Amino acid sequence: MYEQNFKLIRDLIQRQEPVYGILSFIEDTIGAIRADLGPDSTTESYKHLEEIATALEQISRELV
């Protein structure tokens, strides 16, 4: 469902487009996923969310 978004994000990263734009597109993709979520989450979802939080923390350290 979001495969095209993920492909575009990876393409933008590979081309080293501006980080601001990539993060904006990631934000839009997260919003779309969030809108489609139901009330149920799996334990695996929390693992992936932790990975996202770690990556965002690392990015914020690089930009400061």
CHARMM internal coordinates of N, CA and C (Angstrom, degrees):
IC EDIT
DIST 1 N 1 CA 1.4382
DIST 1 CA 1 C 1.5386
ANGL 1 N 1 CA 1 C 111.45
DIST 1 C 2 N 1.3171
ANGL 1 CA 1 C 2 N 115.64
DIHE 1 N 1 CA 1 C 2 N -38.95
DIST 2 N 2 CA 1.4652
ANGL 1 C 2 N 2 CA 120.06
DIHE 1 CA 1 C 2 N 2 CA -178.93
DIST 2 CA 2 C 1.5243
ANGL 2 N 2 CA 2 C 111.81
DIHE 1 C 2 N 2 CA 2 C -110.09
DIST 2 C 3 N 1.3170
ANGL 2 CA 2 C 3 N 116.25
DIHE 2 N 2 CA 2 C 3 N 13.46
DIST 3 N 3 CA 1.4596
ANGL 2 C 3 N 3 CA 121.06
DIHE 2 CA 2 C 3 N 3 CA -175.09
DIST 3 CA 3 C 1.5227
ANGL 3 N 3 CA 3 C 112.54
DIHE 2 C 3 N 3 CA 3 C -56.17
DIST 3 C 4 N 1.3300
ANGL 3 CA 3 C 4 N 117.09
DIHE 3 N 3 CA 3 C 4 N -39.77
DIST 4 N 4 CA 1.4680
ANGL 3 C 4 N 4 CA 119.95
DIHE 3 CA 3 C 4 N 4 CA 179.84
DIST 4 CA 4 C 1.5260
ANGL 4 N 4 CA 4 C 110.92
DIHE 3 C 4 N 4 CA 4 C -65.66
DIST 4 C 5 N 1.3186
ANGL 4 CA 4 C 5 N 116.54
DIHE 4 N 4 CA 4 C 5 N -38.02
DIST 5 N 5 CA 1.4663
ANGL 4 C 5 N 5 CA 119.84
DIHE 4 CA 4 C 5 N 5 CA 177.13
DIST 5 CA 5 C 1.5261
ANGL 5 N 5 CA 5 C 110.41
DIHE 4 C 5 N 5 CA 5 C -62.64
DIST 5 C 6 N 1.3287
ANGL 5 CA 5 C 6 N 116.23
DIHE 5 N 5 CA 5 C 6 N -45.99
DIST 6 N 6 CA 1.4603
ANGL 5 C 6 N 6 CA 120.07
DIHE 5 CA 5 C 6 N 6 CA -178.62
DIST 6 CA 6 C 1.5190
ANGL 6 N 6 CA 6 C 111.03
DIHE 5 C 6 N 6 CA 6 C -63.96
DIST 6 C 7 N 1.3269
ANGL 6 CA 6 C 7 N 115.79
DIHE 6 N 6 CA 6 C 7 N -39.76
DIST 7 N 7 CA 1.4672
ANGL 6 C 7 N 7 CA 119.79
DIHE 6 CA 6 C 7 N 7 CA 178.42
DIST 7 CA 7 C 1.5257
ANGL 7 N 7 CA 7 C 110.34
DIHE 6 C 7 N 7 CA 7 C -63.51
DIST 7 C 8 N 1.3301
ANGL 7 CA 7 C 8 N 116.56
DIHE 7 N 7 CA 7 C 8 N -44.66
DIST 8 N 8 CA 1.4596
ANGL 7 C 8 N 8 CA 120.27
DIHE 7 CA 7 C 8 N 8 CA 179.44
DIST 8 CA 8 C 1.5304
ANGL 8 N 8 CA 8 C 110.96
DIHE 7 C 8 N 8 CA 8 C -63.12
DIST 8 C 9 N 1.3231
ANGL 8 CA 8 C 9 N 116.91
DIHE 8 N 8 CA 8 C 9 N -42.75
DIST 9 N 9 CA 1.4668
ANGL 8 C 9 N 9 CA 120.14
DIHE 8 CA 8 C 9 N 9 CA 178.20
DIST 9 CA 9 C 1.5254
ANGL 9 N 9 CA 9 C 110.05
DIHE 8 C 9 N 9 CA 9 C -58.78
DIST 9 C 10 N 1.3165
ANGL 9 CA 9 C 10 N 116.37
DIHE 9 N 9 CA 9 C 10 N -46.55
DIST 10 N 10 CA 1.4737
ANGL 9 C 10 N 10 CA 119.56
DIHE 9 CA 9 C 10 N 10 CA 179.17
DIST 10 CA 10 C 1.5255
ANGL 10 N 10 CA 10 C 111.40
DIHE 9 C 10 N 10 CA 10 C -63.69
DIST 10 C 11 N 1.3226
ANGL 10 CA 10 C 11 N 117.14
DIHE 10 N 10 CA 10 C 11 N -39.50
DIST 11 N 11 CA 1.4728
ANGL 10 C 11 N 11 CA 120.71
DIHE 10 CA 10 C 11 N 11 CA 177.56
DIST 11 CA 11 C 1.5283
ANGL 11 N 11 CA 11 C 111.05
DIHE 10 C 11 N 11 CA 11 C -63.28
DIST 11 C 12 N 1.3238
ANGL 11 CA 11 C 12 N 116.86
DIHE 11 N 11 CA 11 C 12 N -43.34
DIST 12 N 12 CA 1.4672
ANGL 11 C 12 N 12 CA 120.93
DIHE 11 CA 11 C 12 N 12 CA 178.50
DIST 12 CA 12 C 1.5305
ANGL 12 N 12 CA 12 C 110.90
DIHE 11 C 12 N 12 CA 12 C -61.70
DIST 12 C 13 N 1.3162
ANGL 12 CA 12 C 13 N 115.92
DIHE 12 N 12 CA 12 C 13 N -41.25
DIST 13 N 13 CA 1.4663
ANGL 12 C 13 N 13 CA 120.36
DIHE 12 CA 12 C 13 N 13 CA 178.39
DIST 13 CA 13 C 1.5182
ANGL 13 N 13 CA 13 C 110.39
DIHE 12 C 13 N 13 CA 13 C -65.31
DIST 13 C 14 N 1.3233
ANGL 13 CA 13 C 14 N 116.39
DIHE 13 N 13 CA 13 C 14 N -46.06
DIST 14 N 14 CA 1.4668
ANGL 13 C 14 N 14 CA 120.61
DIHE 13 CA 13 C 14 N 14 CA -179.24
DIST 14 CA 14 C 1.5294
ANGL 14 N 14 CA 14 C 111.26
DIHE 13 C 14 N 14 CA 14 C -60.08
DIST 14 C 15 N 1.3266
ANGL 14 CA 14 C 15 N 116.99
DIHE 14 N 14 CA 14 C 15 N -37.59
DIST 15 N 15 CA 1.4703
ANGL 14 C 15 N 15 CA 121.16
DIHE 14 CA 14 C 15 N 15 CA 179.84
DIST 15 CA 15 C 1.5304
ANGL 15 N 15 CA 15 C 111.95
DIHE 14 C 15 N 15 CA 15 C -82.35
DIST 15 C 16 N 1.3230
ANGL 15 CA 15 C 16 N 115.60
DIHE 15 N 15 CA 15 C 16 N -2.09
DIST 16 N 16 CA 1.4621
ANGL 15 C 16 N 16 CA 123.09
DIHE 15 CA 15 C 16 N 16 CA -179.19
DIST 16 CA 16 C 1.5279
ANGL 16 N 16 CA 16 C 111.79
DIHE 15 C 16 N 16 CA 16 C 53.86
DIST 16 C 17 N 1.3281
ANGL 16 CA 16 C 17 N 114.05
DIHE 16 N 16 CA 16 C 17 N 48.08
DIST 17 N 17 CA 1.4619
ANGL 16 C 17 N 17 CA 120.54
DIHE 16 CA 16 C 17 N 17 CA 173.97
DIST 17 CA 17 C 1.5340
ANGL 17 N 17 CA 17 C 108.25
DIHE 16 C 17 N 17 CA 17 C -67.03
DIST 17 C 18 N 1.3325
ANGL 17 CA 17 C 18 N 118.77
DIHE 17 N 17 CA 17 C 18 N 166.78
DIST 18 N 18 CA 1.4671
ANGL 17 C 18 N 18 CA 120.37
DIHE 17 CA 17 C 18 N 18 CA -178.96
DIST 18 CA 18 C 1.5360
ANGL 18 N 18 CA 18 C 112.18
DIHE 17 C 18 N 18 CA 18 C -55.66
DIST 18 C 19 N 1.3303
ANGL 18 CA 18 C 19 N 114.81
DIHE 18 N 18 CA 18 C 19 N 135.27
DIST 19 N 19 CA 1.4607
ANGL 18 C 19 N 19 CA 120.83
DIHE 18 CA 18 C 19 N 19 CA -177.84
DIST 19 CA 19 C 1.5298
ANGL 19 N 19 CA 19 C 110.96
DIHE 18 C 19 N 19 CA 19 C -59.02
DIST 19 C 20 N 1.3313
ANGL 19 CA 19 C 20 N 117.04
DIHE 19 N 19 CA 19 C 20 N -38.40
DIST 20 N 20 CA 1.4667
ANGL 19 C 20 N 20 CA 121.20
DIHE 19 CA 19 C 20 N 20 CA -179.72
DIST 20 CA 20 C 1.5306
ANGL 20 N 20 CA 20 C 110.68
DIHE 19 C 20 N 20 CA 20 C -55.48
DIST 20 C 21 N 1.3252
ANGL 20 CA 20 C 21 N 116.67
DIHE 20 N 20 CA 20 C 21 N -46.92
DIST 21 N 21 CA 1.4587
ANGL 20 C 21 N 21 CA 121.02
DIHE 20 CA 20 C 21 N 21 CA -179.30
DIST 21 CA 21 C 1.5175
ANGL 21 N 21 CA 21 C 112.50
DIHE 20 C 21 N 21 CA 21 C -66.09
DIST 21 C 22 N 1.3240
ANGL 21 CA 21 C 22 N 116.04
DIHE 21 N 21 CA 21 C 22 N -39.93
DIST 22 N 22 CA 1.4664
ANGL 21 C 22 N 22 CA 120.05
DIHE 21 CA 21 C 22 N 22 CA 179.03
DIST 22 CA 22 C 1.5249
ANGL 22 N 22 CA 22 C 109.52
DIHE 21 C 22 N 22 CA 22 C -64.05
DIST 22 C 23 N 1.3388
ANGL 22 CA 22 C 23 N 116.31
DIHE 22 N 22 CA 22 C 23 N -45.96
DIST 23 N 23 CA 1.4633
ANGL 22 C 23 N 23 CA 119.46
DIHE 22 CA 22 C 23 N 23 CA 178.91
DIST 23 CA 23 C 1.5263
ANGL 23 N 23 CA 23 C 111.54
DIHE 22 C 23 N 23 CA 23 C -62.52
DIST 23 C 24 N 1.3151
ANGL 23 CA 23 C 24 N 117.74
DIHE 23 N 23 CA 23 C 24 N -35.92
DIST 24 N 24 CA 1.4678
ANGL 23 C 24 N 24 CA 121.03
DIHE 23 CA 23 C 24 N 24 CA 177.34
DIST 24 CA 24 C 1.5209
ANGL 24 N 24 CA 24 C 110.93
DIHE 23 C 24 N 24 CA 24 C -63.63
DIST 24 C 25 N 1.3250
ANGL 24 CA 24 C 25 N 116.61
DIHE 24 N 24 CA 24 C 25 N -42.23
DIST 25 N 25 CA 1.4617
ANGL 24 C 25 N 25 CA 119.42
DIHE 24 CA 24 C 25 N 25 CA 179.30
DIST 25 CA 25 C 1.5275
ANGL 25 N 25 CA 25 C 110.58
DIHE 24 C 25 N 25 CA 25 C -69.77
DIST 25 C 26 N 1.3339
ANGL 25 CA 25 C 26 N 117.11
DIHE 25 N 25 CA 25 C 26 N -36.81
DIST 26 N 26 CA 1.4637
ANGL 25 C 26 N 26 CA 120.17
DIHE 25 CA 25 C 26 N 26 CA 174.96
DIST 26 CA 26 C 1.5285
ANGL 26 N 26 CA 26 C 109.48
DIHE 25 C 26 N 26 CA 26 C -61.70
DIST 26 C 27 N 1.3285
ANGL 26 CA 26 C 27 N 116.65
DIHE 26 N 26 CA 26 C 27 N -42.42
DIST 27 N 27 CA 1.4674
ANGL 26 C 27 N 27 CA 121.28
DIHE 26 CA 26 C 27 N 27 CA 178.24
DIST 27 CA 27 C 1.5300
ANGL 27 N 27 CA 27 C 110.77
DIHE 26 C 27 N 27 CA 27 C -58.79
DIST 27 C 28 N 1.3151
ANGL 27 CA 27 C 28 N 117.20
DIHE 27 N 27 CA 27 C 28 N -45.49
DIST 28 N 28 CA 1.4666
ANGL 27 C 28 N 28 CA 121.28
DIHE 27 CA 27 C 28 N 28 CA 178.68
DIST 28 CA 28 C 1.5277
ANGL 28 N 28 CA 28 C 111.10
DIHE 27 C 28 N 28 CA 28 C -61.63
DIST 28 C 29 N 1.3246
ANGL 28 CA 28 C 29 N 115.82
DIHE 28 N 28 CA 28 C 29 N -41.06
DIST 29 N 29 CA 1.4667
ANGL 28 C 29 N 29 CA 120.75
DIHE 28 CA 28 C 29 N 29 CA -179.58
DIST 29 CA 29 C 1.5223
ANGL 29 N 29 CA 29 C 110.38
DIHE 28 C 29 N 29 CA 29 C -66.11
DIST 29 C 30 N 1.3280
ANGL 29 CA 29 C 30 N 116.93
DIHE 29 N 29 CA 29 C 30 N -42.93
DIST 30 N 30 CA 1.4631
ANGL 29 C 30 N 30 CA 120.54
DIHE 29 CA 29 C 30 N 30 CA 177.41
DIST 30 CA 30 C 1.5293
ANGL 30 N 30 CA 30 C 110.05
DIHE 29 C 30 N 30 CA 30 C -61.59
DIST 30 C 31 N 1.3258
ANGL 30 CA 30 C 31 N 117.25
DIHE 30 N 30 CA 30 C 31 N -41.51
DIST 31 N 31 CA 1.4609
ANGL 30 C 31 N 31 CA 120.76
DIHE 30 CA 30 C 31 N 31 CA 178.02
DIST 31 CA 31 C 1.5186
ANGL 31 N 31 CA 31 C 112.12
DIHE 30 C 31 N 31 CA 31 C -60.30
DIST 31 C 32 N 1.3197
ANGL 31 CA 31 C 32 N 116.49
DIHE 31 N 31 CA 31 C 32 N -40.99
DIST 32 N 32 CA 1.4682
ANGL 31 C 32 N 32 CA 120.35
DIHE 31 CA 31 C 32 N 32 CA 178.92
DIST 32 CA 32 C 1.5245
ANGL 32 N 32 CA 32 C 110.88
DIHE 31 C 32 N 32 CA 32 C -66.58
DIST 32 C 33 N 1.3209
ANGL 32 CA 32 C 33 N 116.45
DIHE 32 N 32 CA 32 C 33 N -42.11
DIST 33 N 33 CA 1.4668
ANGL 32 C 33 N 33 CA 120.13
DIHE 32 CA 32 C 33 N 33 CA 178.57
DIST 33 CA 33 C 1.5288
ANGL 33 N 33 CA 33 C 109.60
DIHE 32 C 33 N 33 CA 33 C -64.14
DIST 33 C 34 N 1.3269
ANGL 33 CA 33 C 34 N 116.42
DIHE 33 N 33 CA 33 C 34 N -44.99
DIST 34 N 34 CA 1.4688
ANGL 33 C 34 N 34 CA 121.22
DIHE 33 CA 33 C 34 N 34 CA -179.49
DIST 34 CA 34 C 1.5305
ANGL 34 N 34 CA 34 C 110.65
DIHE 33 C 34 N 34 CA 34 C -59.06
DIST 34 C 35 N 1.3266
ANGL 34 CA 34 C 35 N 116.79
DIHE 34 N 34 CA 34 C 35 N -40.55
DIST 35 N 35 CA 1.4664
ANGL 34 C 35 N 35 CA 120.80
DIHE 34 CA 34 C 35 N 35 CA -179.50
DIST 35 CA 35 C 1.5253
ANGL 35 N 35 CA 35 C 111.78
DIHE 34 C 35 N 35 CA 35 C -63.92
DIST 35 C 36 N 1.3345
ANGL 35 CA 35 C 36 N 116.62
DIHE 35 N 35 CA 35 C 36 N -28.62
DIST 36 N 36 CA 1.4611
ANGL 35 C 36 N 36 CA 120.63
DIHE 35 CA 35 C 36 N 36 CA -178.19
DIST 36 CA 36 C 1.5257
ANGL 36 N 36 CA 36 C 113.55
DIHE 35 C 36 N 36 CA 36 C -90.88
DIST 36 C 37 N 1.3323
ANGL 36 CA 36 C 37 N 117.46
DIHE 36 N 36 CA 36 C 37 N -8.30
DIST 37 N 37 CA 1.4644
ANGL 36 C 37 N 37 CA 120.34
DIHE 36 CA 36 C 37 N 37 CA -178.03
DIST 37 CA 37 C 1.5150
ANGL 37 N 37 CA 37 C 111.49
DIHE 36 C 37 N 37 CA 37 C -72.41
DIST 37 C 38 N 1.2972
ANGL 37 CA 37 C 38 N 114.07
DIHE 37 N 37 CA 37 C 38 N 145.50
DIST 38 N 38 CA 1.4488
ANGL 37 C 38 N 38 CA 120.07
DIHE 37 CA 37 C 38 N 38 CA 170.89
DIST 38 CA 38 C 1.5189
ANGL 38 N 38 CA 38 C 108.72
DIHE 37 C 38 N 38 CA 38 C -95.08
DIST 38 C 39 N 1.3128
ANGL 38 CA 38 C 39 N 117.36
DIHE 38 N 38 CA 38 C 39 N -176.14
DIST 39 N 39 CA 1.4653
ANGL 38 C 39 N 39 CA 120.24
DIHE 38 CA 38 C 39 N 39 CA -178.42
DIST 39 CA 39 C 1.5304
ANGL 39 N 39 CA 39 C 113.75
DIHE 38 C 39 N 39 CA 39 C -71.90
DIST 39 C 40 N 1.3171
ANGL 39 CA 39 C 40 N 117.28
DIHE 39 N 39 CA 39 C 40 N -14.94
DIST 40 N 40 CA 1.4628
ANGL 39 C 40 N 40 CA 120.13
DIHE 39 CA 39 C 40 N 40 CA -177.33
DIST 40 CA 40 C 1.5197
ANGL 40 N 40 CA 40 C 110.95
DIHE 39 C 40 N 40 CA 40 C -91.42
DIST 40 C 41 N 1.3253
ANGL 40 CA 40 C 41 N 115.28
DIHE 40 N 40 CA 40 C 41 N 137.52
DIST 41 N 41 CA 1.4572
ANGL 40 C 41 N 41 CA 121.13
DIHE 40 CA 40 C 41 N 41 CA 174.94
DIST 41 CA 41 C 1.5149
ANGL 41 N 41 CA 41 C 107.97
DIHE 40 C 41 N 41 CA 41 C -129.75
DIST 41 C 42 N 1.3042
ANGL 41 CA 41 C 42 N 115.13
DIHE 41 N 41 CA 41 C 42 N 155.01
DIST 42 N 42 CA 1.4541
ANGL 41 C 42 N 42 CA 119.31
DIHE 41 CA 41 C 42 N 42 CA 178.20
DIST 42 CA 42 C 1.5193
ANGL 42 N 42 CA 42 C 109.36
DIHE 41 C 42 N 42 CA 42 C -103.45
DIST 42 C 43 N 1.3185
ANGL 42 CA 42 C 43 N 115.69
DIHE 42 N 42 CA 42 C 43 N 161.36
DIST 43 N 43 CA 1.4586
ANGL 42 C 43 N 43 CA 120.83
DIHE 42 CA 42 C 43 N 43 CA 176.25
DIST 43 CA 43 C 1.5166
ANGL 43 N 43 CA 43 C 109.90
DIHE 42 C 43 N 43 CA 43 C -58.09
DIST 43 C 44 N 1.3091
ANGL 43 CA 43 C 44 N 117.28
DIHE 43 N 43 CA 43 C 44 N -36.25
DIST 44 N 44 CA 1.4635
ANGL 43 C 44 N 44 CA 122.06
DIHE 43 CA 43 C 44 N 44 CA 179.46
DIST 44 CA 44 C 1.5307
ANGL 44 N 44 CA 44 C 110.70
DIHE 43 C 44 N 44 CA 44 C -61.70
DIST 44 C 45 N 1.3141
ANGL 44 CA 44 C 45 N 117.38
DIHE 44 N 44 CA 44 C 45 N -35.24
DIST 45 N 45 CA 1.4675
ANGL 44 C 45 N 45 CA 120.88
DIHE 44 CA 44 C 45 N 45 CA 177.97
DIST 45 CA 45 C 1.5201
ANGL 45 N 45 CA 45 C 110.96
DIHE 44 C 45 N 45 CA 45 C -60.02
DIST 45 C 46 N 1.3160
ANGL 45 CA 45 C 46 N 117.16
DIHE 45 N 45 CA 45 C 46 N -40.32
DIST 46 N 46 CA 1.4678
ANGL 45 C 46 N 46 CA 120.21
DIHE 45 CA 45 C 46 N 46 CA -179.59
DIST 46 CA 46 C 1.5200
ANGL 46 N 46 CA 46 C 111.36
DIHE 45 C 46 N 46 CA 46 C -66.88
DIST 46 C 47 N 1.3147
ANGL 46 CA 46 C 47 N 116.70
DIHE 46 N 46 CA 46 C 47 N -35.41
DIST 47 N 47 CA 1.4688
ANGL 46 C 47 N 47 CA 120.68
DIHE 46 CA 46 C 47 N 47 CA 177.06
DIST 47 CA 47 C 1.5301
ANGL 47 N 47 CA 47 C 109.60
DIHE 46 C 47 N 47 CA 47 C -62.01
DIST 47 C 48 N 1.3078
ANGL 47 CA 47 C 48 N 116.73
DIHE 47 N 47 CA 47 C 48 N -45.32
DIST 48 N 48 CA 1.4653
ANGL 47 C 48 N 48 CA 120.91
DIHE 47 CA 47 C 48 N 48 CA -179.72
DIST 48 CA 48 C 1.5286
ANGL 48 N 48 CA 48 C 111.38
DIHE 47 C 48 N 48 CA 48 C -67.79
DIST 48 C 49 N 1.3135
ANGL 48 CA 48 C 49 N 117.09
DIHE 48 N 48 CA 48 C 49 N -37.44
DIST 49 N 49 CA 1.4644
ANGL 48 C 49 N 49 CA 120.11
DIHE 48 CA 48 C 49 N 49 CA 176.91
DIST 49 CA 49 C 1.5268
ANGL 49 N 49 CA 49 C 110.75
DIHE 48 C 49 N 49 CA 49 C -63.70
DIST 49 C 50 N 1.3212
ANGL 49 CA 49 C 50 N 117.19
DIHE 49 N 49 CA 49 C 50 N -37.53
DIST 50 N 50 CA 1.4670
ANGL 49 C 50 N 50 CA 120.91
DIHE 49 CA 49 C 50 N 50 CA 176.40
DIST 50 CA 50 C 1.5249
ANGL 50 N 50 CA 50 C 110.56
DIHE 49 C 50 N 50 CA 50 C -62.87
DIST 50 C 51 N 1.3329
ANGL 50 CA 50 C 51 N 116.68
DIHE 50 N 50 CA 50 C 51 N -39.50
DIST 51 N 51 CA 1.4673
ANGL 50 C 51 N 51 CA 120.77
DIHE 50 CA 50 C 51 N 51 CA 177.51
DIST 51 CA 51 C 1.5311
ANGL 51 N 51 CA 51 C 110.72
DIHE 50 C 51 N 51 CA 51 C -63.93
DIST 51 C 52 N 1.3277
ANGL 51 CA 51 C 52 N 116.55
DIHE 51 N 51 CA 51 C 52 N -40.04
DIST 52 N 52 CA 1.4697
ANGL 51 C 52 N 52 CA 120.63
DIHE 51 CA 51 C 52 N 52 CA 177.51
DIST 52 CA 52 C 1.5252
ANGL 52 N 52 CA 52 C 109.70
DIHE 51 C 52 N 52 CA 52 C -63.64
DIST 52 C 53 N 1.3373
ANGL 52 CA 52 C 53 N 117.13
DIHE 52 N 52 CA 52 C 53 N -45.62
DIST 53 N 53 CA 1.4622
ANGL 52 C 53 N 53 CA 120.80
DIHE 52 CA 52 C 53 N 53 CA -179.65
DIST 53 CA 53 C 1.5274
ANGL 53 N 53 CA 53 C 110.96
DIHE 52 C 53 N 53 CA 53 C -60.45
DIST 53 C 54 N 1.3254
ANGL 53 CA 53 C 54 N 117.01
DIHE 53 N 53 CA 53 C 54 N -41.43
DIST 54 N 54 CA 1.4634
ANGL 53 C 54 N 54 CA 121.22
DIHE 53 CA 53 C 54 N 54 CA 178.45
DIST 54 CA 54 C 1.5190
ANGL 54 N 54 CA 54 C 110.90
DIHE 53 C 54 N 54 CA 54 C -63.46
DIST 54 C 55 N 1.3267
ANGL 54 CA 54 C 55 N 116.85
DIHE 54 N 54 CA 54 C 55 N -44.48
DIST 55 N 55 CA 1.4671
ANGL 54 C 55 N 55 CA 120.69
DIHE 54 CA 54 C 55 N 55 CA 179.69
DIST 55 CA 55 C 1.5294
ANGL 55 N 55 CA 55 C 111.04
DIHE 54 C 55 N 55 CA 55 C -63.73
DIST 55 C 56 N 1.3250
ANGL 55 CA 55 C 56 N 117.45
DIHE 55 N 55 CA 55 C 56 N -42.32
DIST 56 N 56 CA 1.4673
ANGL 55 C 56 N 56 CA 120.50
DIHE 55 CA 55 C 56 N 56 CA 178.78
DIST 56 CA 56 C 1.5276
ANGL 56 N 56 CA 56 C 111.25
DIHE 55 C 56 N 56 CA 56 C -63.82
DIST 56 C 57 N 1.3142
ANGL 56 CA 56 C 57 N 115.89
DIHE 56 N 56 CA 56 C 57 N -39.04
DIST 57 N 57 CA 1.4645
ANGL 56 C 57 N 57 CA 120.11
DIHE 56 CA 56 C 57 N 57 CA 177.77
DIST 57 CA 57 C 1.5280
ANGL 57 N 57 CA 57 C 110.68
DIHE 56 C 57 N 57 CA 57 C -62.42
DIST 57 C 58 N 1.3268
ANGL 57 CA 57 C 58 N 116.74
DIHE 57 N 57 CA 57 C 58 N -42.91
DIST 58 N 58 CA 1.4637
ANGL 57 C 58 N 58 CA 121.02
DIHE 57 CA 57 C 58 N 58 CA 178.88
DIST 58 CA 58 C 1.5232
ANGL 58 N 58 CA 58 C 111.24
DIHE 57 C 58 N 58 CA 58 C -64.80
DIST 58 C 59 N 1.3239
ANGL 58 CA 58 C 59 N 117.15
DIHE 58 N 58 CA 58 C 59 N -41.71
DIST 59 N 59 CA 1.4671
ANGL 58 C 59 N 59 CA 120.91
DIHE 58 CA 58 C 59 N 59 CA 178.34
DIST 59 CA 59 C 1.5280
ANGL 59 N 59 CA 59 C 109.90
DIHE 58 C 59 N 59 CA 59 C -62.55
DIST 59 C 60 N 1.3185
ANGL 59 CA 59 C 60 N 117.04
DIHE 59 N 59 CA 59 C 60 N -44.23
DIST 60 N 60 CA 1.4682
ANGL 59 C 60 N 60 CA 119.67
DIHE 59 CA 59 C 60 N 60 CA -178.09
DIST 60 CA 60 C 1.5260
ANGL 60 N 60 CA 60 C 111.22
DIHE 59 C 60 N 60 CA 60 C -62.96
DIST 60 C 61 N 1.3067
ANGL 60 CA 60 C 61 N 117.96
DIHE 60 N 60 CA 60 C 61 N -34.18
DIST 61 N 61 CA 1.4707
ANGL 60 C 61 N 61 CA 121.02
DIHE 60 CA 60 C 61 N 61 CA 177.47
DIST 61 CA 61 C 1.5236
ANGL 61 N 61 CA 61 C 111.41
DIHE 60 C 61 N 61 CA 61 C -66.48
DIST 61 C 62 N 1.3122
ANGL 61 CA 61 C 62 N 116.84
DIHE 61 N 61 CA 61 C 62 N -36.24
DIST 62 N 62 CA 1.4658
ANGL 61 C 62 N 62 CA 121.05
DIHE 61 CA 61 C 62 N 62 CA -179.18
DIST 62 CA 62 C 1.5246
ANGL 62 N 62 CA 62 C 111.79
DIHE 61 C 62 N 62 CA 62 C -71.59
DIST 62 C 63 N 1.3119
ANGL 62 CA 62 C 63 N 117.33
DIHE 62 N 62 CA 62 C 63 N -30.01
DIST 63 N 63 CA 1.4592
ANGL 62 C 63 N 63 CA 121.24
DIHE 62 CA 62 C 63 N 63 CA -173.62
DIST 63 CA 63 C 1.5171
ANGL 63 N 63 CA 63 C 113.45
DIHE 62 C 63 N 63 CA 63 C -88.65
DIST 63 C 64 N 1.3076
ANGL 63 CA 63 C 64 N 117.21
DIHE 63 N 63 CA 63 C 64 N -12.23
DIST 64 N 64 CA 1.4676
ANGL 63 C 64 N 64 CA 120.03
DIHE 63 CA 63 C 64 N 64 CA -176.98
DIST 64 CA 64 C 1.5166
ANGL 64 N 64 CA 64 C 110.56
DIHE 63 C 64 N 64 CA 64 C -86.54
END
COOR INIT
IC SEED 1 N 1 CA 1 C
IC BUILD
